């Protein structure tokens, strides 16, 4: 697997948010789980992955939202590879924003709404600075 990535951890709402800006040119990510929500935007290429029994493809500008503890993988579907930006959000942060209601669950692995993509990129940008708590909560 050939990849380049930049990781960053920032502290918001008392716990860490991991950020990643990654490129995968060859290969695959083995099946794995996160204990966080994954909010990712494909920025180049086609990101392919298996999630909840379906095979998904995310194109540039599309958003992937993966629920905590859901098994998934990731792989290149051609020699061009893909790039993406992602934030790994603690479920407690989401719970705070929804006022203690049940955590939201989206069964779709890829969403094509342009407003959602803009919001996801805004959320990632706010997390990158790590110092705008109210902007972070608003973006969530």
N, C-alpha and C positions, 0 to 999 in steps of 0.2 A: 504494500500500500504506500503510495506517495502522497503526502499531504503537507500542507503548510497551515499553521494556525497560530493565532494569538489569543491567549486566554487572559482574562482579567477577573478578579473578584472584587466586588464592592460591597460595603456594608450599608444596608437600608432596612429600616424597621427592625433593627436589632439582630438581623442575620444576614448571611452572605447571598449575593446574587452573582452567579458565574456568567460571564460573557465570553463569547467565542466568535472569532472572525476566521473562517476556515476555507481552505481549498482542498479538494480531494481530486487527484488527477488519475489515479489508477487504484483499483482494489475495492475494499469494502470494510465497513465496520461490522464486527461480529454482533450477533444478537445481544442486547443489553437492556437495562432498565435505568431510569433516573428516579430519585425520590422527589423530584421537582416537576413543575410544569415546564415543558420546552416550548418556547415561542421562537420560531425561526423563519427567516425570509430567505428564499433562494435568490442569489444575486447574479448568478451566471450558470449556464449549462442546465442539465436536467438531473435533479437529485431523485434517486429511486430508493424506495425502502418498503419493507414489509411491516404492517402495523394492524393489529386487531383482525388478523386473518385475510387482509387484502393487500395487494401490491399497489403502491402509490407512486406517482411521479409528480414532482414539484418543479415548475418552470420559473424562470426569473419573474419576480414580483408576486409570486404566490406565497402563502403563509402556511406553515405547518404548526399545528398545536397538538402536542402530545401530552396526555394525562399522566400524572405521576404513577410510577410502578407498572407501566405498560411496556411489554417487551417489543422491541423494534430493532431494526438494523439499518444499514445505509450502504448504497453501492453506486458505482458509476455504470451508466448504461452505454457509454461510448468512450472513445479516447479523449474527448474534450474535457471530461470530468465535470465538476461543478464547484460552486462557491456558495457560502451562506453565512449569514450573521444570526446569532442566537443568544437568547437570555434564558437561563435556567432559574425559574422563580419558585421559591419555597411556597408550598401550599398555604402556609400560615399567612403569607402576604395577601394571597387571593382571598382567604377567609376574612381577613380584616376589612378588605374593600367591600365584600358582599355582606358585611354586617353579621357574620356568624352563620349565615345560611349554608346549606349544603354546597360543597364545592361543585362548580360547573363541570359538566362532562360533555365533550364534543366527540361524537363517534367518527366524524370525518377526519381523516389525517391531513388533508390539504384543502385550503379554502382559497377562493379566487377573488374575493372582494377587495377592490383597490383601496377603499377606505380602511379596511382591516390591515392591509399591508402597510399603509402610511402610519397607522397607529402603532403597529408592531415595531416599525423602524424608529418611530418617535420614542417608544418605550426603551428600546435598546440604546438609543442616543442619550436619553436621560440617565440610564443606568451607567453609561460610560463615564459621565461626569461624577456620579456618586454623591452629589451634594444637593440634590433637589428633591427632598422628601415629598413635598406636596405635588410637584410635577409627576413624580413616580406614582403616587397614589392615584392621581388623575388619569395617568396613562393606563394604569391597571384597569 
